[in-house]
Every structure is written in C-alpha cells, then in structure tokens.
Amino acid sequence: MSYLMAAFAVCVAAVTALVLARRHLTIVTVAGTSMLPTYRPGDRVLVRKIAIRRLRRDQVLVFEPCGPQGWGRGPLPRPEAAEWVIKRLVALPGDAVPPQVITAVGASEGAAVPPGNLVVVGDGVDSADSRIWGYLPDDRVLGVVVRTLSPPGVAGAGS
C-alpha cells in the first residue's frame, strides 16, 4: 500500500510541476530578421513570464506587436494564439531616453522614460522598434527569453 501512495505522490508532484511550468514558461518561434545575428528566423526560444519590476536592461523581451491602431488593451492573448515581437530592452522607467529614440517618443534630450513604459531595440539593422513606434507599454510584455531551443528537426542547435 505504501508503494502505491509513494507512486501517487510522485505523479501528483509531476503534474503540479508541469502545470506550474506551463503557467510560467512558453515557447515562441522567431520570425523575421530584426534580431540577427542573435536570433535567426525559425529559432525557438523559451520565454519565462516575469513581473515587470524584475526586468533588467539588456534582457530580450517577447511582447505583443504594435498594431495599426496602436498598442493593445486588456489582457494579453494566450501565447499560442498570437504572433509576438522579440527585441532587446535598452531602457526602463526612470532611465534617460536613449538618443536613438528621442524623436520617436517626442522627448527632449535628458528626459527620462516615463513610468509604465520601456524602450526596446532590435539587434539587427532592419529592426522596427522603439526608434519607429516609440515606447513599449510594459503591460504588453509576455516575458523574457531564457534560452534558445533547437529549431524543429535540428538536434543540438540551441545556445
């Protein structure tokens, strides 16, 4: 009987761990070249959902894209039900607005990034990012990239 109880406890623990991992982790596939050479089209990245207060400069963020009518409102869509954007975080609220985005955000030199906003820039030369559409509202962030996974069908290609 104790063997069955132990097996049951292990199964419950495994299911609980899977549920928690699913709630805090997701996989997103990179499309486009705006993050070259860091990420290539087809790369799959593991994304950890994170509290905004824990974000740090130079992390790579995954977030909802800016639409033709501007940024979305309300809760984010389910990770598997939407397209996402991937960019590097270069400035947090209170940081000086980076010179390359001053015009896009309508700020003066020496201005600070306002609360609730972030500045993100792609690693590639052809990136649409804060230099074009201005601040990223922090409530549109899905999470941060934890690591690159192997593209589908390619073993050992992760970093």
Salt bridges, closest charged atoms under 4 A:
ASP58 OD1 - ARG88 NH1 3.56
GLU64 OE1 - ARG140 NE 2.66
GLU80 OE1 - ARG22 NH2 3.61
GLU80 OE2 - ARG78 NE 2.81
ASP95 OD2 - ARG57 NH1 2.66
ASP123 OD2 - ARG88 NH2 2.74
ASP129 OD2 - ARG131 NH2 2.61
ASP139 OD2 - ARG140 NH1 3.68
